[in-house]
Amino acid sequence: MQPPVIPPRYLRTREAAMFLGLSPRTLEKHRTYGTGPIYRKLGGRVVYALADLQQWADSGTVSSTSDPNSKTVRPAAPQHQAARRKA
């Protein structure tokens, strides 16, 4: 009898990016700029909890393009650059 397969609790950057449908580089940029999902460092390696990835993705849920209360996932760009683009 095989032991039950336990799904991974944490994903490395590449697997987390696949889970979110992003490139690993985009996820790295989000991490650098503080706009991405919560991450942890275990033994010097960056890992993401599945629940944190899902929560971050859900924070961008909208029901309409005209919904004024929509919360969008911020782009992977430094906040000072994003502010300059709006000006």
N, C-alpha and C positions, 0 to 999 in steps of 0.2 A: 504494500500500500504506500502510495506517494504522500509525503507531507503536503499540507495545503500550501498553495502558492500565495505568498503575502505580497500585495502590490507595493511598489516603492512609495515611501513616504516623502522622500526628497528627490529632486531632479537636478542634475547638473545644468549648466547654461544651455548647452545644445538641446537637451531633451526638453527643458522648460520652454525654449523658443519654439520648438516643434509643437508643443502642447498649445501654445498661444497663437501659432500661425505666424510667427515673426522670424526674422533671421537672427542668428546668434549675435551678430554685430549690433543690431537694433536693440536687443535686450541689454547688451553691454553698455550701450549709450544711455539707455534709461537708467541703468544702475549708476553710471557716472554722474548723471545730471540730477539724480534723486527723483525721477519721475516714474520709476518702474515699481514693480512689486517688491515687497519685503523679501530680503534674502538673508542668509546666514553664512558664516564661514566655519567650516568644520575641517580642522587640520589644514587650514590654509586654502581650502577649496570652497568656491562659492556654490551654494545649493539653495534651492527654492522649495518650500513646502507646497504641496499640491493645493491645499486650502488657501494659501496666500495668493497663488497664481489665479485661482478661480475667483477670489474676492476682487483682485485687481481688474480682471477681465470684466466682471460684473459691474464694476464701478463705471464702466462706459456704456451701460445699457440705456437705450433711449427708445421711446415709443413713436416719436415723430421728429422729423427734421426741424419742425417749428416749435418744439417743446422748450419753453424758456427755463424749465427746471431740470433739464437734462444735465447729467454729469458725464463729461467726456474724459476718456483717458488722454492725458496730456502727451504731446509729441516728445520724442527723444531729442530735445534741444535745450541748451542752457537757458535758464529763465531770463537772463539779461538780453540774449539774442531774440527771444520770443517777444519781449517787450518792445525792442527796437523795431521789429517787423510791424507791430500794430500801430506804431507812431507814423 
